[in-house]
Amino acid sequence: MELTKAEIKLLRKAYSVMADTHSKYHPESEKDISEFENKFEPIPSEYRYLLKEFGGCHFVDPWIFTLEELGCEYPAFIANYSDDEESNISNNTVFPIGGLGDGSLVCILKETDKIVVLPHDVYVTSVDDLEIIAESFKELVFGLAEQGIELDNQIK
């Protein structure tokens, strides 16, 4: 993910308003990212970049998984969707990157790189039925960053 200086500045500001002294949101090491990828599969490049340079984030819903959260959620996703013969939703079609407060997963649609919601409480059998919430990972992240900063400004 190529970022301009202004985009980097915006992300740094968003991370600073979200972070506290005990924050789990921090850049992930190349070693830890590679260990995940060796165990499961390559992380989509833009998500990988965010993890390595900034870490996961929770400015507002949806949140973007940290590597630790992904390490828990990815195996659960595989367990829930890998054996469903009626569905074309699997690790071949989507990659989970985050979540919503209702338990739904936020995923990258591998074919188009669009960001979709895999609902927690509704059985969906086709990626064509998933709600698109962003046209790209970058659009999602910067939309969340701007909302997080705006929310912080309203609180102050």
NUDONU-224384 format. One record per residue (C-alpha): residue in one letter; chain; x, z, y negated. Coordinates in pm, 1 decimal. Each point is the difference from the previous one (the first is absolute). Example, Ala and Ser with C-alpha at 12.3 -4.5 7.8 and 13.67 -1.06 7.14 Angstrom:
<recs>
   residuo   cadena         px         pz         py
         A        A     1230.0      780.0      450.0
         S        A      137.0      -66.0     -344.0
</recs>
This chain:
<recs>
   residuo   cadena         px         pz         py
         M        A        0.0        0.0        0.0
         E        A      161.4     -113.1     -320.7
         L        A      -74.9      229.5     -291.4
         T        A       56.2      -40.3     -370.5
         K        A      153.5      280.4     -205.3
         A        A     -346.5       75.3     -139.7
         E        A     -146.4       26.6      351.3
         I        A      278.6      233.2      112.9
         K        A      -58.6      212.9     -310.8
         L        A     -373.9       15.2       75.0
         L        A       61.1      107.9      360.3
         R        A      251.2      265.0     -106.3
         K        A     -251.8      137.6     -248.5
         A        A     -277.2        3.6      260.9
         Y        A      222.3      175.6      254.4
         S        A      107.0      255.2     -262.0
         V        A     -359.0       99.9      -82.0
         M        A      -83.8       34.5      367.7
         A        A      315.7      177.2      111.8
         D        A       47.1      372.6       13.0
         T        A      301.0      202.5      108.2
         H        A     -120.0       -1.6      362.1
         S        A     -106.5     -364.3        5.8
         K        A        9.5     -186.4      328.3
         Y        A        9.6     -322.6     -199.1
         H        A      363.2     -105.7      -17.0
         P        A      202.0     -309.0       93.1
         E        A       44.7      -43.5      373.9
         S        A      342.1      -62.8      150.8
         E        A       90.7     -335.4      151.6
         K        A       87.2      189.1      318.3
         D        A     -348.4      153.5       28.7
         I        A     -172.9     -328.7      -82.0
         S        A      209.4     -182.1      261.1
         E        A      -79.2      266.9      260.1
         F        A     -373.0      -53.6      -57.2
         E        A       41.5     -377.7       20.0
         N        A      206.3       21.2      318.8
         K        A     -264.1      221.4      158.6
         F        A     -307.7     -197.4     -111.8
         E        A       31.1     -320.0     -203.7
         P        A      141.5     -121.8     -331.5
         I        A     -169.9      144.6     -306.1
         P        A     -141.1     -268.7     -234.1
         S        A      265.9      -76.8     -260.6
         E        A     -177.4      114.4     -318.4
         Y        A     -111.2      327.4      159.9
         R        A      351.8       45.6      139.2
         Y        A      144.6      -50.6     -348.9
         L        A     -232.8      261.6     -148.9
         L        A       87.5      250.7      273.8
         K        A      372.3      -52.8      -47.2
         E        A        3.7        2.2     -380.7
         F        A     -280.9      246.3      -81.3
         G        A     -166.3      134.2      315.6
         G        A     -367.3       25.0       83.4
         C        A     -240.4       93.0     -277.4
         H        A     -329.2      165.2      -74.3
         F        A      -81.8      -69.8     -362.4
         V        A     -371.3      -41.7       79.8
         D        A     -185.6     -122.3      309.2
         P        A      101.9     -187.4      195.9
         W        A      337.0      155.4       63.5
         I        A      301.0     -182.1      140.7
         F        A      149.6      165.4      308.4
         T        A      339.3      162.7       -5.0
         L        A      217.4      -91.0      297.4
         E        A      -89.9      333.4      159.3
         E        A     -372.3      -72.0      -40.1
         L        A       47.4     -354.1      130.2
         G        A      181.5      143.4      301.6
         C        A     -317.4      195.4       84.4
         E        A     -259.7     -258.5     -101.2
         Y        A      156.1     -310.6      155.1
         P        A       -6.8      127.0      361.3
         A        A     -359.9      118.0      -50.7
         F        A      -92.4     -343.4     -135.0
         I        A      159.7     -168.1      303.5
         A        A     -181.7      237.1      236.2
         N        A     -334.7      -69.5     -167.2
         Y        A       23.2     -377.3      -25.7
         S        A      243.9     -141.3      256.9
         D        A     -237.9       -0.8      297.9
         D        A     -317.2     -113.0     -177.6
         E        A      -67.4     -343.5      150.8
         E        A     -305.5      -55.5     -223.4
         S        A      203.3       33.5     -319.1
         N        A      268.6     -213.7     -160.1
         I        A      119.4      302.5     -195.5
         S        A      338.4      107.6      132.9
         N        A      361.6       37.7      -99.6
         N        A       16.5     -380.6       30.1
         T        A     -243.2      -44.6     -290.6
         V        A       34.4      306.3     -224.9
         F        A      258.8      263.9      -86.7
         P        A     -120.7      344.0     -117.1
         I        A      156.4      104.9     -332.0
         G        A     -225.3      273.1     -133.2
         G        A     -326.6      182.2        9.4
         L        A     -314.5      106.2     -177.1
         G        A     -152.5      344.3      -19.7
         D        A     -275.2      -96.0      245.3
         G        A      253.8      -71.1      276.1
         S        A        2.3     -377.5      -41.0
         L        A      330.5     -185.2       29.9
         V        A      139.8     -230.0     -264.3
         C        A      183.6     -292.5      159.1
         I        A      194.2     -312.4      -81.4
         L        A     -167.0     -303.6      152.0
         K        A      301.7     -169.0      156.4
         E        A     -125.3     -357.3      -30.3
         T        A      -68.9       13.2     -375.5
         D        A      173.9      318.2     -127.3
         K        A     -332.6      111.3     -148.4
         I        A      -81.2      371.0        6.2
         V        A     -306.6       97.7      200.9
         V        A     -187.8      314.0       98.8
         L        A      -50.9       73.7      369.2
         P        A     -300.8      234.1      -14.3
         H        A        9.9      330.5      181.0
         D        A     -371.0       32.2       65.7
         V        A     -102.7     -361.0       70.9
         Y        A       97.5     -203.5      305.4
         V        A      145.1     -329.6     -118.3
         T        A      103.8     -270.1      246.7
         S        A      148.0     -264.6     -227.9
         V        A      255.0       -2.5     -278.9
         D        A     -239.6     -237.9     -176.7
         D        A     -239.5      293.8      -43.7
         L        A      253.2      231.8     -165.0
         E        A      -42.1       74.5     -370.3
         I        A      277.4     -146.8     -214.4
         I        A      106.4      251.7     -266.2
         A        A      302.2     -185.0     -141.1
         E        A      139.1     -350.5       16.6
         S        A      351.5      134.2       63.3
         F        A      196.9      317.7       62.6
         K        A      149.7      -23.8     -347.7
         E        A     -346.6      -24.5     -157.1
         L        A     -109.2      308.3      194.8
         V        A      303.8      209.9      -90.3
         F        A       -5.4      -82.7     -370.0
         G        A     -374.9       50.9      -20.1
         L        A       43.0      344.7      155.6
         A        A      294.5       82.1     -227.7
         E        A     -196.9      -91.6     -312.0
         Q        A     -301.3      203.4      117.1
         G        A      222.4      298.8       78.3
         I        A      160.3       -8.7     -344.9
         E        A     -339.6      -38.2     -167.2
         L        A     -139.7      292.9      198.6
         D        A      299.6      212.4      -98.1
         N        A      -53.8      -92.4     -366.6
         Q        A     -366.4      103.3       22.7
         I        A       91.9      336.0      150.1
         K        A      249.2       82.2     -275.2
</recs>
